[in-house]
Amino acid sequence: MAKIKTRKSGNRLKGYDYSLANYYYITTCTENSREWFGKIYNNEMILNCYGEICQEKLFGLPKYHNAIEIDTFKIMPNHVHVIIIINKNDALL
């Protein structure tokens, strides 16, 4: 199994509880900036099969986590931007 690497950004607010109900902007990148999700052609992102799987999983997240909604997202060749809404604090426990 691949080891998941994490990078905690210096942009985090010290002492803030990120499980609180709110909107959260998340960016996740592929390892070594490898273009796993597709290509940009004529200024339009064309998803490949991996990009389509990523999109499907993002749409499906609220089915498995009833406290969240996906506000919007953008899949790029080597990263994904997502705005997640956490609605209920108690549902995450």
KOLGU-4560 file (N, C-alpha, C; in nm, 3 decimals, padded with zeros to 5 digits):
<recs>
<n_xx: 00.084 n_yy: -00.117 n_zz: 00.000 ca_xx: 00.000 ca_yy: 00.000 ca_zz: 00.000 c_xx: 00.089 c_yy: 00.124 c_zz: 00.000 mol: A seq: 1 type: MET>
<n_xx: 00.051 n_yy: 00.222 n_zz: -00.079 ca_xx: 00.128 ca_yy: 00.346 ca_zz: -00.089 c_xx: 00.118 c_yy: 00.425 c_zz: 00.042 mol: A seq: 2 type: ALA>
<n_xx: 00.227 n_yy: 00.485 n_zz: 00.078 ca_xx: 00.230 ca_yy: 00.569 ca_zz: 00.198 c_xx: 00.173 c_yy: 00.706 c_zz: 00.164 mol: A seq: 3 type: LYS>
<n_xx: 00.081 n_yy: 00.754 n_zz: 00.245 ca_xx: 00.020 ca_yy: 00.885 ca_zz: 00.222 c_xx: 00.107 c_yy: 00.991 c_zz: 00.287 mol: A seq: 4 type: ILE>
<n_xx: 00.148 n_yy: 01.087 n_zz: 00.207 ca_xx: 00.227 ca_yy: 01.197 ca_zz: 00.258 c_xx: 00.134 c_yy: 01.315 c_zz: 00.284 mol: A seq: 5 type: LYS>
<n_xx: 00.157 n_yy: 01.383 n_zz: 00.393 ca_xx: 00.078 ca_yy: 01.501 ca_zz: 00.422 c_xx: 00.169 c_yy: 01.621 c_zz: 00.440 mol: A seq: 6 type: THR>
<n_xx: 00.117 n_yy: 01.735 n_zz: 00.411 ca_xx: 00.190 ca_yy: 01.860 ca_zz: 00.431 c_xx: 00.094 c_yy: 01.955 c_zz: 00.498 mol: A seq: 7 type: ARG>
<n_xx: 00.125 n_yy: 01.991 n_zz: 00.617 ca_xx: 00.040 ca_yy: 02.086 ca_zz: 00.687 c_xx: 00.086 c_yy: 02.225 c_zz: 00.648 mol: A seq: 8 type: LYS>
<n_xx: -00.002 n_yy: 02.297 n_zz: 00.589 ca_xx: 00.028 ca_yy: 02.431 ca_zz: 00.541 c_xx: 00.042 c_yy: 02.529 c_zz: 00.657 mol: A seq: 9 type: SER>
<n_xx: 00.128 n_yy: 02.626 n_zz: 00.639 ca_xx: 00.142 ca_yy: 02.732 ca_zz: 00.737 c_xx: 00.023 c_yy: 02.826 c_zz: 00.737 mol: A seq: 10 type: GLY>
<n_xx: -00.073 n_yy: 02.804 n_zz: 00.649 ca_xx: -00.191 ca_yy: 02.889 ca_zz: 00.640 c_xx: -00.299 c_yy: 02.853 c_zz: 00.742 mol: A seq: 11 type: ASN>
<n_xx: -00.278 n_yy: 02.747 n_zz: 00.818 ca_xx: -00.380 ca_yy: 02.707 ca_zz: 00.915 c_xx: -00.384 c_yy: 02.806 c_zz: 01.031 mol: A seq: 12 type: ARG>
<n_xx: -00.506 n_yy: 02.832 n_zz: 01.077 ca_xx: -00.527 ca_yy: 02.922 ca_zz: 01.189 c_xx: -00.498 c_yy: 02.847 c_zz: 01.319 mol: A seq: 13 type: LEU>
<n_xx: -00.400 n_yy: 02.894 n_zz: 01.394 ca_xx: -00.362 ca_yy: 02.826 ca_zz: 01.518 c_xx: -00.481 c_yy: 02.823 c_zz: 01.614 mol: A seq: 14 type: LYS>
<n_xx: -00.504 n_yy: 02.703 n_zz: 01.669 ca_xx: -00.610 ca_yy: 02.687 ca_zz: 01.767 c_xx: -00.749 c_yy: 02.670 c_zz: 01.709 mol: A seq: 15 type: GLY>
<n_xx: -00.765 n_yy: 02.681 n_zz: 01.576 ca_xx: -00.898 ca_yy: 02.668 ca_zz: 01.517 c_xx: -00.935 c_yy: 02.521 c_zz: 01.505 mol: A seq: 16 type: TYR>
<n_xx: -01.059 n_yy: 02.487 n_zz: 01.537 ca_xx: -01.109 ca_yy: 02.351 ca_zz: 01.527 c_xx: -01.169 c_yy: 02.332 c_zz: 01.388 mol: A seq: 17 type: ASP>
<n_xx: -01.096 n_yy: 02.264 n_zz: 01.302 ca_xx: -01.139 ca_yy: 02.246 ca_zz: 01.163 c_xx: -01.252 c_yy: 02.143 c_zz: 01.147 mol: A seq: 18 type: TYR>
<n_xx: -01.304 n_yy: 02.092 n_zz: 01.257 ca_xx: -01.422 ca_yy: 02.006 ca_zz: 01.248 c_xx: -01.551 c_yy: 02.086 c_zz: 01.267 mol: A seq: 19 type: SER>
<n_xx: -01.539 n_yy: 02.217 n_zz: 01.292 ca_xx: -01.657 ca_yy: 02.301 ca_zz: 01.310 c_xx: -01.732 c_yy: 02.321 c_zz: 01.179 mol: A seq: 20 type: LEU>
<n_xx: -01.862 n_yy: 02.342 n_zz: 01.189 ca_xx: -01.944 ca_yy: 02.370 ca_zz: 01.071 c_xx: -01.892 c_yy: 02.497 c_zz: 01.004 mol: A seq: 21 type: ALA>
<n_xx: -01.862 n_yy: 02.485 n_zz: 00.874 ca_xx: -01.808 ca_yy: 02.598 ca_zz: 00.799 c_xx: -01.779 c_yy: 02.553 c_zz: 00.656 mol: A seq: 22 type: ASN>
<n_xx: -01.733 n_yy: 02.646 n_zz: 00.576 ca_xx: -01.684 ca_yy: 02.616 ca_zz: 00.441 c_xx: -01.533 c_yy: 02.599 c_zz: 00.450 mol: A seq: 23 type: TYR>
<n_xx: -01.479 n_yy: 02.497 n_zz: 00.381 ca_xx: -01.335 ca_yy: 02.472 ca_zz: 00.383 c_xx: -01.284 c_yy: 02.455 c_zz: 00.240 mol: A seq: 24 type: TYR>
<n_xx: -01.178 n_yy: 02.527 n_zz: 00.210 ca_xx: -01.113 ca_yy: 02.520 ca_zz: 00.079 c_xx: -00.995 c_yy: 02.425 c_zz: 00.092 mol: A seq: 25 type: TYR>
<n_xx: -00.993 n_yy: 02.322 n_zz: 00.009 ca_xx: -00.890 ca_yy: 02.219 ca_zz: 00.016 c_xx: -00.827 c_yy: 02.204 c_zz: -00.122 mol: A seq: 26 type: ILE>
<n_xx: -00.697 n_yy: 02.194 n_zz: -00.125 ca_xx: -00.625 ca_yy: 02.160 ca_zz: -00.247 c_xx: -00.541 c_yy: 02.037 c_zz: -00.217 mol: A seq: 27 type: THR>
<n_xx: -00.547 n_yy: 01.939 n_zz: -00.303 ca_xx: -00.463 ca_yy: 01.821 ca_zz: -00.289 c_xx: -00.389 c_yy: 01.801 c_zz: -00.421 mol: A seq: 28 type: THR>
<n_xx: -00.263 n_yy: 01.764 n_zz: -00.411 ca_xx: -00.176 ca_yy: 01.752 ca_zz: -00.528 c_xx: -00.127 c_yy: 01.609 c_zz: -00.544 mol: A seq: 29 type: CYS>
<n_xx: -00.096 n_yy: 01.573 n_zz: -00.666 ca_xx: -00.039 ca_yy: 01.441 ca_zz: -00.692 c_xx: 00.109 c_yy: 01.442 c_zz: -00.656 mol: A seq: 30 type: THR>
<n_xx: 00.161 n_yy: 01.325 n_zz: -00.628 ca_xx: 00.303 ca_yy: 01.314 ca_zz: -00.596 c_xx: 00.387 c_yy: 01.351 c_zz: -00.717 mol: A seq: 31 type: GLU>
<n_xx: 00.489 n_yy: 01.430 n_zz: -00.692 ca_xx: 00.581 ca_yy: 01.477 ca_zz: -00.796 c_xx: 00.510 c_yy: 01.552 c_zz: -00.909 mol: A seq: 32 type: ASN>
<n_xx: 00.393 n_yy: 01.608 n_zz: -00.880 ca_xx: 00.314 ca_yy: 01.684 ca_zz: -00.977 c_xx: 00.281 c_yy: 01.605 c_zz: -01.104 mol: A seq: 33 type: SER>
<n_xx: 00.272 n_yy: 01.475 n_zz: -01.090 ca_xx: 00.240 ca_yy: 01.389 ca_zz: -01.205 c_xx: 00.097 c_yy: 01.417 c_zz: -01.251 mol: A seq: 34 type: ARG>
<n_xx: 00.078 n_yy: 01.428 n_zz: -01.378 ca_xx: -00.054 ca_yy: 01.460 ca_zz: -01.436 c_xx: -00.139 c_yy: 01.333 c_zz: -01.449 mol: A seq: 35 type: GLU>
<n_xx: -00.204 n_yy: 01.298 n_zz: -01.339 ca_xx: -00.284 ca_yy: 01.175 ca_zz: -01.333 c_xx: -00.426 c_yy: 01.192 c_zz: -01.384 mol: A seq: 36 type: TRP>
<n_xx: -00.481 n_yy: 01.312 n_zz: -01.380 ca_xx: -00.626 ca_yy: 01.327 ca_zz: -01.396 c_xx: -00.672 c_yy: 01.370 c_zz: -01.535 mol: A seq: 37 type: PHE>
<n_xx: -00.582 n_yy: 01.400 n_zz: -01.624 ca_xx: -00.621 ca_yy: 01.440 ca_zz: -01.759 c_xx: -00.529 c_yy: 01.548 c_zz: -01.812 mol: A seq: 38 type: GLY>
<n_xx: -00.575 n_yy: 01.615 n_zz: -01.916 ca_xx: -00.497 ca_yy: 01.719 ca_zz: -01.984 c_xx: -00.585 c_yy: 01.841 c_zz: -02.010 mol: A seq: 39 type: LYS>
<n_xx: -00.519 n_yy: 01.954 n_zz: -02.023 ca_xx: -00.589 ca_yy: 02.077 ca_zz: -02.064 c_xx: -00.573 c_yy: 02.090 c_zz: -02.215 mol: A seq: 40 type: ILE>
<n_xx: -00.685 n_yy: 02.103 n_zz: -02.283 ca_xx: -00.687 ca_yy: 02.116 ca_zz: -02.428 c_xx: -00.779 c_yy: 02.232 c_zz: -02.465 mol: A seq: 41 type: TYR>
<n_xx: -00.728 n_yy: 02.330 n_zz: -02.539 ca_xx: -00.806 ca_yy: 02.450 ca_zz: -02.574 c_xx: -00.867 c_yy: 02.515 c_zz: -02.451 mol: A seq: 42 type: ASN>
<n_xx: -00.786 n_yy: 02.530 n_zz: -02.347 ca_xx: -00.829 ca_yy: 02.593 ca_zz: -02.221 c_xx: -00.942 c_yy: 02.519 c_zz: -02.150 mol: A seq: 43 type: ASN>
<n_xx: -00.959 n_yy: 02.393 n_zz: -02.177 ca_xx: -01.061 ca_yy: 02.312 ca_zz: -02.112 c_xx: -00.997 c_yy: 02.186 c_zz: -02.056 mol: A seq: 44 type: GLU>
<n_xx: -01.035 n_yy: 02.152 n_zz: -01.933 ca_xx: -00.983 ca_yy: 02.032 ca_zz: -01.870 c_xx: -01.057 c_yy: 01.911 c_zz: -01.924 mol: A seq: 45 type: MET>
<n_xx: -00.982 n_yy: 01.818 n_zz: -01.980 ca_xx: -01.037 ca_yy: 01.693 ca_zz: -02.032 c_xx: -00.995 c_yy: 01.582 c_zz: -01.937 mol: A seq: 46 type: ILE>
<n_xx: -01.093 n_yy: 01.527 n_zz: -01.864 ca_xx: -01.062 ca_yy: 01.423 ca_zz: -01.767 c_xx: -01.032 c_yy: 01.290 c_zz: -01.836 mol: A seq: 47 type: LEU>
<n_xx: -00.933 n_yy: 01.220 n_zz: -01.786 ca_xx: -00.910 ca_yy: 01.083 ca_zz: -01.831 c_xx: -00.984 c_yy: 00.990 c_zz: -01.734 mol: A seq: 48 type: ASN>
<n_xx: -00.960 n_yy: 00.860 n_zz: -01.741 ca_xx: -01.034 ca_yy: 00.767 ca_zz: -01.655 c_xx: -01.006 c_yy: 00.793 c_zz: -01.507 mol: A seq: 49 type: CYS>
<n_xx: -00.884 n_yy: 00.833 n_zz: -01.471 ca_xx: -00.853 ca_yy: 00.863 ca_zz: -01.332 c_xx: -00.923 c_yy: 00.991 c_zz: -01.286 mol: A seq: 50 type: TYR>
<n_xx: -00.929 n_yy: 01.089 n_zz: -01.372 ca_xx: -01.001 ca_yy: 01.212 ca_zz: -01.341 c_xx: -01.150 c_yy: 01.187 c_zz: -01.323 mol: A seq: 51 type: GLY>
<n_xx: -01.205 n_yy: 01.098 n_zz: -01.405 ca_xx: -01.346 ca_yy: 01.063 ca_zz: -01.392 c_xx: -01.373 c_yy: 00.989 c_zz: -01.261 mol: A seq: 52 type: GLU>
<n_xx: -01.280 n_yy: 00.904 n_zz: -01.219 ca_xx: -01.294 ca_yy: 00.835 ca_zz: -01.090 c_xx: -01.289 c_yy: 00.936 c_zz: -00.976 mol: A seq: 53 type: ILE>
<n_xx: -01.196 n_yy: 01.030 n_zz: -00.985 ca_xx: -01.184 ca_yy: 01.135 ca_zz: -00.884 c_xx: -01.315 c_yy: 01.215 c_zz: -00.875 mol: A seq: 54 type: CYS>
<n_xx: -01.371 n_yy: 01.252 n_zz: -00.988 ca_xx: -01.496 ca_yy: 01.327 ca_zz: -00.991 c_xx: -01.609 c_yy: 01.246 c_zz: -00.930 mol: A seq: 55 type: GLN>
<n_xx: -01.617 n_yy: 01.119 n_zz: -00.966 ca_xx: -01.720 ca_yy: 01.031 ca_zz: -00.912 c_xx: -01.710 c_yy: 01.020 c_zz: -00.760 mol: A seq: 56 type: GLU>
<n_xx: -01.587 n_yy: 01.008 n_zz: -00.709 ca_xx: -01.567 ca_yy: 00.996 ca_zz: -00.564 c_xx: -01.603 c_yy: 01.126 c_zz: -00.493 mol: A seq: 57 type: LYS>
<n_xx: -01.571 n_yy: 01.240 n_zz: -00.553 ca_xx: -01.608 ca_yy: 01.368 ca_zz: -00.492 c_xx: -01.760 c_yy: 01.382 c_zz: -00.485 mol: A seq: 58 type: LEU>
<n_xx: -01.831 n_yy: 01.349 n_zz: -00.594 ca_xx: -01.977 ca_yy: 01.355 ca_zz: -00.592 c_xx: -02.035 c_yy: 01.260 c_zz: -00.487 mol: A seq: 59 type: PHE>
<n_xx: -01.968 n_yy: 01.147 n_zz: -00.462 ca_xx: -02.019 ca_yy: 01.047 ca_zz: -00.370 c_xx: -01.989 c_yy: 01.072 c_zz: -00.223 mol: A seq: 60 type: GLY>
<n_xx: -01.898 n_yy: 01.163 n_zz: -00.193 ca_xx: -01.861 ca_yy: 01.187 ca_zz: -00.053 c_xx: -01.980 c_yy: 01.212 c_zz: 00.040 mol: A seq: 61 type: LEU>
<n_xx: -02.076 n_yy: 01.296 n_zz: 00.003 ca_xx: -02.189 ca_yy: 01.321 ca_zz: 00.095 c_xx: -02.273 c_yy: 01.196 c_zz: 00.125 mol: A seq: 62 type: PRO>
<n_xx: -02.267 n_yy: 01.095 n_zz: 00.040 ca_xx: -02.341 ca_yy: 00.972 ca_zz: 00.066 c_xx: -02.282 c_yy: 00.897 c_zz: 00.185 mol: A seq: 63 type: LYS>
<n_xx: -02.152 n_yy: 00.912 n_zz: 00.206 ca_xx: -02.083 ca_yy: 00.841 ca_zz: 00.312 c_xx: -02.058 c_yy: 00.927 c_zz: 00.436 mol: A seq: 64 type: TYR>
<n_xx: -02.064 n_yy: 01.056 n_zz: 00.419 ca_xx: -02.042 ca_yy: 01.150 ca_zz: 00.529 c_xx: -02.157 c_yy: 01.250 c_zz: 00.528 mol: A seq: 65 type: HIS>
<n_xx: -02.262 n_yy: 01.220 n_zz: 00.604 ca_xx: -02.384 ca_yy: 01.300 ca_zz: 00.596 c_xx: -02.368 c_yy: 01.441 c_zz: 00.650 mol: A seq: 66 type: ASN>
<n_xx: -02.256 n_yy: 01.473 n_zz: 00.712 ca_xx: -02.236 ca_yy: 01.608 ca_zz: 00.765 c_xx: -02.173 c_yy: 01.702 c_zz: 00.663 mol: A seq: 67 type: ALA>
<n_xx: -02.139 n_yy: 01.651 n_zz: 00.545 ca_xx: -02.071 ca_yy: 01.738 ca_zz: 00.448 c_xx: -02.147 c_yy: 01.751 c_zz: 00.318 mol: A seq: 68 type: ILE>
<n_xx: -02.119 n_yy: 01.860 n_zz: 00.250 ca_xx: -02.163 ca_yy: 01.883 ca_zz: 00.112 c_xx: -02.041 c_yy: 01.926 c_zz: 00.032 mol: A seq: 69 type: GLU>
<n_xx: -02.044 n_yy: 01.899 n_zz: -00.096 ca_xx: -01.941 ca_yy: 01.951 ca_zz: -00.185 c_xx: -02.000 c_yy: 02.074 c_zz: -00.251 mol: A seq: 70 type: ILE>
<n_xx: -01.947 n_yy: 02.191 n_zz: -00.220 ca_xx: -01.997 ca_yy: 02.315 ca_zz: -00.278 c_xx: -01.956 c_yy: 02.323 c_zz: -00.424 mol: A seq: 71 type: ASP>
<n_xx: -01.828 n_yy: 02.310 n_zz: -00.449 ca_xx: -01.776 ca_yy: 02.313 ca_zz: -00.585 c_xx: -01.638 c_yy: 02.249 c_zz: -00.585 mol: A seq: 72 type: THR>
<n_xx: -01.593 n_yy: 02.206 n_zz: -00.701 ca_xx: -01.459 ca_yy: 02.152 ca_zz: -00.713 c_xx: -01.409 c_yy: 02.171 c_zz: -00.856 mol: A seq: 73 type: PHE>
<n_xx: -01.279 n_yy: 02.165 n_zz: -00.869 ca_xx: -01.216 ca_yy: 02.172 ca_zz: -01.001 c_xx: -01.101 c_yy: 02.073 c_zz: -01.003 mol: A seq: 74 type: LYS>
<n_xx: -01.108 n_yy: 01.980 n_zz: -01.095 ca_xx: -01.002 ca_yy: 01.882 ca_zz: -01.111 c_xx: -00.908 c_yy: 01.934 c_zz: -01.219 mol: A seq: 75 type: ILE>
<n_xx: -00.781 n_yy: 01.940 n_zz: -01.186 ca_xx: -00.677 ca_yy: 01.984 ca_zz: -01.277 c_xx: -00.587 c_yy: 01.864 c_zz: -01.308 mol: A seq: 76 type: MET>
<n_xx: -00.496 n_yy: 01.875 n_zz: -01.404 ca_xx: -00.414 ca_yy: 01.758 ca_zz: -01.438 c_xx: -00.339 c_yy: 01.696 c_zz: -01.320 mol: A seq: 77 type: PRO>
<n_xx: -00.288 n_yy: 01.780 n_zz: -01.228 ca_xx: -00.207 ca_yy: 01.726 ca_zz: -01.119 c_xx: -00.252 c_yy: 01.770 c_zz: -00.980 mol: A seq: 78 type: ASN>
<n_xx: -00.370 n_yy: 01.826 n_zz: -00.970 ca_xx: -00.423 ca_yy: 01.863 ca_zz: -00.839 c_xx: -00.574 c_yy: 01.883 c_zz: -00.846 mol: A seq: 79 type: HIS>
<n_xx: -00.635 n_yy: 01.892 n_zz: -00.727 ca_xx: -00.780 ca_yy: 01.908 ca_zz: -00.718 c_xx: -00.808 c_yy: 02.017 c_zz: -00.616 mol: A seq: 80 type: VAL>
<n_xx: -00.897 n_yy: 02.109 n_zz: -00.651 ca_xx: -00.946 ca_yy: 02.212 ca_zz: -00.559 c_xx: -01.089 c_yy: 02.175 c_zz: -00.521 mol: A seq: 81 type: HIS>
<n_xx: -01.120 n_yy: 02.182 n_zz: -00.392 ca_xx: -01.254 ca_yy: 02.147 ca_zz: -00.344 c_xx: -01.296 c_yy: 02.245 c_zz: -00.236 mol: A seq: 82 type: VAL>
<n_xx: -01.421 n_yy: 02.288 n_zz: -00.240 ca_xx: -01.481 ca_yy: 02.359 ca_zz: -00.128 c_xx: -01.582 c_yy: 02.265 c_zz: -00.065 mol: A seq: 83 type: ILE>
<n_xx: -01.552 n_yy: 02.225 n_zz: 00.058 ca_xx: -01.638 ca_yy: 02.133 ca_zz: 00.134 c_xx: -01.712 c_yy: 02.214 c_zz: 00.239 mol: A seq: 84 type: ILE>
<n_xx: -01.839 n_yy: 02.183 n_zz: 00.256 ca_xx: -01.919 ca_yy: 02.246 ca_zz: 00.361 c_xx: -01.944 c_yy: 02.141 c_zz: 00.469 mol: A seq: 85 type: ILE>
<n_xx: -01.902 n_yy: 02.171 n_zz: 00.591 ca_xx: -01.937 ca_yy: 02.087 ca_zz: 00.704 c_xx: -02.060 c_yy: 02.150 c_zz: 00.766 mol: A seq: 86 type: ILE>
<n_xx: -02.169 n_yy: 02.072 n_zz: 00.772 ca_xx: -02.298 ca_yy: 02.124 ca_zz: 00.818 c_xx: -02.325 c_yy: 02.101 c_zz: 00.965 mol: A seq: 87 type: ASN>
<n_xx: -02.292 n_yy: 01.982 n_zz: 01.015 ca_xx: -02.328 ca_yy: 01.947 ca_zz: 01.152 c_xx: -02.205 c_yy: 01.898 c_zz: 01.225 mol: A seq: 88 type: LYS>
<n_xx: -02.174 n_yy: 01.961 n_zz: 01.337 ca_xx: -02.057 ca_yy: 01.920 ca_zz: 01.414 c_xx: -02.073 c_yy: 01.781 c_zz: 01.473 mol: A seq: 89 type: ASN>
<n_xx: -02.190 n_yy: 01.747 n_zz: 01.526 ca_xx: -02.207 ca_yy: 01.620 ca_zz: 01.595 c_xx: -02.203 c_yy: 01.500 c_zz: 01.501 mol: A seq: 90 type: ASP>
<n_xx: -02.229 n_yy: 01.519 n_zz: 01.372 ca_xx: -02.229 ca_yy: 01.409 ca_zz: 01.276 c_xx: -02.088 c_yy: 01.360 c_zz: 01.246 mol: A seq: 91 type: ALA>
<n_xx: -01.986 n_yy: 01.439 n_zz: 01.278 ca_xx: -01.849 ca_yy: 01.398 ca_zz: 01.249 c_xx: -01.790 c_yy: 01.313 c_zz: 01.360 mol: A seq: 92 type: LEU>
<n_xx: -01.854 n_yy: 01.307 n_zz: 01.474 ca_xx: -01.799 ca_yy: 01.234 ca_zz: 01.587 c_xx: -01.823 c_yy: 01.086 c_zz: 01.576 mol: A seq: 93 type: LEU>
</recs>
